[in-house]
Amino acid sequence: MNSWQNKFETHILKRGMEYCEKGRVGQVEETGFGFSAPVYGSEEYDVRIYVENDEVVAMTCTCPYAEDG
């Protein structure tokens, strides 16, 4: 897969890694479009990673950071 880390600002990538290490990422499911998982921050957020030909083509999240662009 292509380098997805460069799609995030450093502080957001660090926060995501910390969430994962602290068990705040729920069951990751493989879907028809790629992958999805709930992430538990101040609320439960829906994260989706869209993959085509082993390349990350898009990512979405219902968190406030993603809503701000």
C-alpha positions in Angstrom: 0.0 0.0 0.0 1.1 3.5 -0.6 2.4 5.6 2.3 -0.7 6.7 4.1 1.1 8.4 6.9 1.9 11.4 4.8 -1.8 12.1 4.5 -1.9 13.3 8.1 -0.5 16.2 10.1 2.1 14.9 12.5 0.1 15.6 15.7 -3.0 13.8 14.3 -0.9 10.8 13.3 0.6 10.7 16.8 -2.9 10.9 18.4 -4.1 8.1 16.2 -1.1 5.9 17.2 -1.8 6.6 20.9 -5.5 5.7 20.5 -4.5 2.4 18.9 -1.9 1.7 21.7 -4.5 2.4 24.4 -7.1 0.1 22.8 -9.4 2.9 21.6 -9.7 1.4 18.2 -12.5 -1.2 17.9 -12.7 -4.2 15.6 -11.3 -3.5 12.2 -13.5 -5.0 9.5 -12.6 -5.7 5.9 -15.4 -4.3 3.7 -16.2 -4.2 0.0 -14.4 -0.8 -0.2 -11.5 -1.4 2.1 -11.6 -1.3 5.9 -13.7 0.3 8.6 -13.4 0.5 12.4 -14.9 2.5 15.3 -12.6 4.7 17.2 -13.4 5.8 20.7 -12.4 9.4 21.5 -14.7 11.9 23.3 -17.4 10.1 21.2 -17.5 7.0 19.0 -16.3 7.9 15.5 -16.6 5.9 12.3 -13.3 5.5 10.3 -13.3 4.2 6.8 -10.3 3.5 4.5 -11.0 3.1 0.8 -8.5 0.8 -1.1 -8.2 0.1 -4.8 -5.5 -2.1 -6.2 -3.6 -2.2 -2.9 -3.5 1.6 -2.7 -5.2 3.9 -0.2 -7.4 6.2 -2.3 -9.4 7.9 0.3 -10.1 8.0 4.1 -13.1 9.3 6.0 -13.9 9.8 9.6 -16.8 11.3 11.5 -14.4 13.0 14.0 -14.2 16.8 14.4 -10.8 16.9 12.8 -12.1 15.4 9.5 -15.1 17.7 9.5 -12.7 20.6 9.5 -11.1 19.3 6.3 
